[in-house]
Amino acid sequence: MHYSVQIFTWTARQGVHQVGSVIEVDAPNPKAAAVSLLGLRLDDSGTSSRLAVRVWRGEDPDKVDCDCFYYH
């Protein structure tokens, strides 16, 4: 499957902001798409390292379901 991935980070001073641009990835599922980019451990809950990704299929990220994962 083809996925689009956005990487985000956040700080108390700057709030949430996107890191880089949207990346297109071919992967078997959304979690694999997120792991393939940085090779870091991730999950959908728990304490994170202030780095997260949003993964979706389709042309318009505002009109499709997406998955969010947090790097640990």
N, C-alpha and C positions, 0 to 999 in steps of 0.2 A: 504494500500500500504506500501511497505517497502522502507525506505529512508536511505541514508547515510548523516551524518551531520558533518561538520567541523566548529569549533569555532575559530575566529580570533580576535586579538586585534592589536592596533598600537600605537606607540609613536614616537615623533620626533627623539629621540635618537636611538631606535631599529628598527623603521620602522614597517612593517606588519609582524606578525608571528602567527603561529597556536598555540592555547591553547589546550593542551592535544592531544588525538588521535581521529581518525574518530569514530563516534558513530552511531550505527545502531538503527533505530527507526521505529516502525509501527505506521502510522498515516493516516488520510484520505486525507491530502494534504501537500505540502511542508511547508506552514506557520504553520500548526498545529504541524508538526514535530519539527520546530524550537522553538515554544512556549513551547512544552512539556518538553524540556530539562531544561530550567532555569525559566520558568514561568514569564519572563520579557516581558514588552510591546515592540513590534517591528514593523517596517514598512520598506518599500522599498525606502524611501527617507527622507530627513530632517536631522536635527542635531542629531547625535548619541552619545552614551556614550563610544565610542571607543571599542565597542564590536560588532561583526558581525558574521553571519553564512552563510555558503554555503550549500545548500541542493540539492541532486540529487538522481535519481533512476538509477539503473543499476550497472554493475560490474566495469566499468572503468570511474572514474570521469573526465578524460581528453577528453573523446569521447562522452559525453552525455550533454544534456542541463541541466543547473542548475539554481537555484533561489538563490538570495542573499538577506538577510534581515539584518537590522541594529537595534540593541537594543537601546531603548530610556529611 
